[in-house]
Amino acid sequence: MKEYAHFETGGTWIQQVGRYILGVMLVFIILFGLDGLFGQLAADESTLGYILRYTRYGATTFWVIFGAPWVFLKLRLAKPLS
């Protein structure tokens, strides 16, 4: 991520609040949206349920580590680190 989404954590208060709201909102959408969708496909205690749970948490982690910083830079909610 240093190459693609290395950014300063500071910025105006609007940028900081915007990053927080967007980041947290999409974490909840991914977690609860996929939970509802995957809950219709398999029971939580089944093998498929465990695989889908792993996928849901993996997607959330991917968003937090890679997706959010990249989106913050594209939406100009953060400045690239020089």
N, C-alpha and C positions, 0 to 999 in steps of 0.2 A: 504494500500500500504506500510505501514511501515514494514510489515512482508515480502512482496514479492519483492518490488522494491524501497527500501529506499537507495538512493545513494547520493554521494557527487557531488555538482554542479561544482566543480573545475575540474582540470585535465589539460592535455596538450592542446595546442591550436588546435591540430588536433582533439582531442576528442570533444572539444567544438564546433568546426566548423562542425564536423561530426554529432553531435547531432542536431545542428541547421538545417543543410541541410536535414537530414533524417526526422526530426520532421515536418518541414514546408512542405516538399515535400509530405509527406503522408497526411497532413491536406488538401492540395489542391487536391490531388487525391481523397480523400474521399468526400470532398465537391462538387467538379465539376464532378467527375465520377458518384456519386449517383444522382446529379442534372440532368445530361444527361439521365441516365437510368430511373429515376423516372419521368422525363418530358415526356417520351414516354408512360408512363403508365396512367398518369392522369394530368389534367390541375392544375396549381398551386392554383387556387381559389376554387377548389372542395373540398369536405370533404376528399376524398382519398388523394388529393394533400397536404392538411394540415397534414394529418397523415404521409405521406411520408417525408414531410419537417421536421417534428418532429423527425422522425427516422434518417434522414440524420444528423441533428444537434446533436442528441443523440450519433450516431456512432462517430462523430468527437470529441465530448466531452469525450467519452470512450477512444478513442485513446490518447488524450492529457493527461488525468488523469491516466490511467492505462496501456494502450498499449505501449506508447512511453517509459516510464521509464523502463518497463520490457524488452523491446527490447534493449534499451541502455545497460542494464546490461548484457544481453545475448551476445551482439556483442562486449562487453568490451569497449564500448564508455564511460563508467562510472564505478567508483569503488563503491562497496557497503559501506554504512556508518556503521562504527563499533559501 
